[in-house]
Amino acid sequence: MKVICAFFAALTALLGSHDGFAQSAYPDKAIRILVGFPPGGPPDIAARLLADKFAEAWGRPVLVENATGAGGNVAVDRAAKAAPDGYTLVMASSAITINPSLYEKLPYDPVKDLAPISLVVFTPSVLVVHSDVPAKNVHELVALARAQPGKLTYGHAGVGTPSHLSAELFKSVAGVNIQPVPYRGIPSLLPDLLAGRVTMTLPNMSVVLPLVREGKLRALMAMAPARPAALPDVPTLAEAGFAGFDTTIWFGLMAPAGTPQPIVDKLYSETARVLAQNDARKHLQDLGMEIVANTPSEFATIIKSEIPQWGKLIKDAGIRVNE
């Protein structure tokens, strides 16, 4: 019996050491990063930058796949159901903290089914108006809205999207009546905004930054804890005198729950190394993205804290996605 026990103990130790070896050899094949949004947007840009840098460092292909649909849910669900081996990742967005309050049933649990690696970048929501709108600052815009209740309009990218929720938060804290005009994405609303057919929108800054820099749109406020580096003259919501939590839109790298911690740690370390490089920082910041690169535990804390915050706003505004 002692011999048999000793044999199994040795076998267990051998298997354990083999598992550790396999993890230390990671990656030994191609890695895939899923993105739930179309090419060219902030999550896609951030994912492709990491993919190129990972591939360069590890000598393995790192592919980016755009799996769009359902506000990013398609890509996140596929990642959550993938093998937890570090070879399928997802560039998730803050939508994973919003969607639990929008949908009666999600195919995944953002806390239980995903392993945070690092929050990569965030972009604040920025209130922009057509250049002919007479308001030069937020207070003048609020006064204009109060003088003409229900006449001003805001375009948003769809029910429950950050541009919709950001505008509803602004309406709530400012006490104004501004009518929503839904579109199928920010690109489809921009022509109407530039033509003056809608008054304003609150998209993530990176989408409208070139138009603001060209003077085609006027940025009045950033819904963020600090002024964006790309728009240092634009005040925050708090600086404008309105209380409320910021609506920064973040994008972070995640893996399926159960991914071995050594693999998560290696992915985090490489992400932090890449985002500390001057060329990577400049590339992302020039496009209106703020770099974060926090730890897996810090990222997990953000996710858990934001779910009830968004839930309250969504409930108070009576927003629900028709499934």
Rosetta blueprint (number, residue, H / E / L):
1 M L
2 K H
3 V H
4 I H
5 C H
6 A H
7 F H
8 F H
9 A H
10 A H
11 L H
12 T H
13 A H
14 L H
15 L H
16 G H
17 S H
18 H H
19 D H
20 G H
21 F H
22 A H
23 Q H
24 S H
25 A L
26 Y L
27 P L
28 D L
29 K L
30 A L
31 I E
32 R E
33 I E
34 L E
35 V E
36 G L
37 F L
38 P L
39 P L
40 G L
41 G L
42 P H
43 P H
44 D H
45 I H
46 A H
47 A H
48 R H
49 L H
50 L H
51 A H
52 D H
53 K H
54 F H
55 A H
56 E H
57 A H
58 W H
59 G L
60 R L
61 P L
62 V E
63 L E
64 V E
65 E E
66 N E
67 A L
68 T L
69 G L
70 A H
71 G H
72 G H
73 N H
74 V H
75 A H
76 V H
77 D H
78 R H
79 A H
80 A H
81 K L
82 A L
83 A L
84 P L
85 D L
86 G L
87 Y L
88 T E
89 L E
90 V E
91 M E
92 A E
93 S E
94 S L
95 A H
96 I H
97 T H
98 I H
99 N H
100 P H
101 S H
102 L H
103 Y L
104 E L
105 K L
106 L L
107 P L
108 Y L
109 D L
110 P L
111 V L
112 K L
113 D L
114 L E
115 A E
116 P E
117 I E
118 S E
119 L E
120 V E
121 V E
122 F E
123 T E
124 P L
125 S E
126 V E
127 L E
128 V E
129 V E
130 H E
131 S L
132 D L
133 V L
134 P L
135 A L
136 K L
137 N L
138 V H
139 H H
140 E H
141 L H
142 V H
143 A H
144 L H
145 A H
146 R H
147 A H
148 Q L
149 P L
150 G L
151 K L
152 L L
153 T E
154 Y E
155 G E
156 H E
157 A L
158 G L
159 V L
160 G L
161 T L
162 P H
163 S H
164 H H
165 L H
166 S H
167 A H
168 E H
169 L H
170 F H
171 K H
172 S H
173 V H
174 A H
175 G L
176 V L
177 N L
178 I L
179 Q E
180 P E
181 V E
182 P E
183 Y L
184 R L
185 G L
186 I H
187 P H
188 S H
189 L H
190 L H
191 P H
192 D H
193 L H
194 L H
195 A L
196 G L
197 R L
198 V L
199 T L
200 M E
201 T E
202 L L
203 P L
204 N E
205 M H
206 S H
207 V H
208 V H
209 L H
210 P H
211 L H
212 V H
213 R H
214 E L
215 G L
216 K L
217 L E
218 R E
219 A E
220 L E
221 M E
222 A E
223 M E
224 A L
225 P L
226 A L
227 R L
228 P L
229 A L
230 A L
231 L L
232 P L
233 D L
234 V L
235 P L
236 T E
237 L L
238 A L
239 E L
240 A L
241 G L
242 F L
243 A L
244 G L
245 F L
246 D L
247 T L
248 T L
249 I E
250 W E
251 F E
252 G E
253 L E
254 M E
255 A E
256 P E
257 A L
258 G L
259 T L
260 P L
261 Q H
262 P H
263 I H
264 V H
265 D H
266 K H
267 L H
268 Y H
269 S H
270 E H
271 T H
272 A H
273 R H
274 V H
275 L H
276 A L
277 Q L
278 N H
279 D H
280 A H
281 R H
282 K H
283 H H
284 L H
285 Q H
286 D H
287 L L
288 G L
289 M L
290 E E
291 I E
292 V L
293 A L
294 N L
295 T L
296 P H
297 S H
298 E H
299 F H
300 A H
301 T H
302 I H
303 I H
304 K H
305 S H
306 E H
307 I H
308 P H
309 Q H
310 W H
311 G H
312 K H
313 L H
314 I H
315 K H
316 D H
317 A H
318 G L
319 I L
320 R L
321 V L
322 N L
323 E L
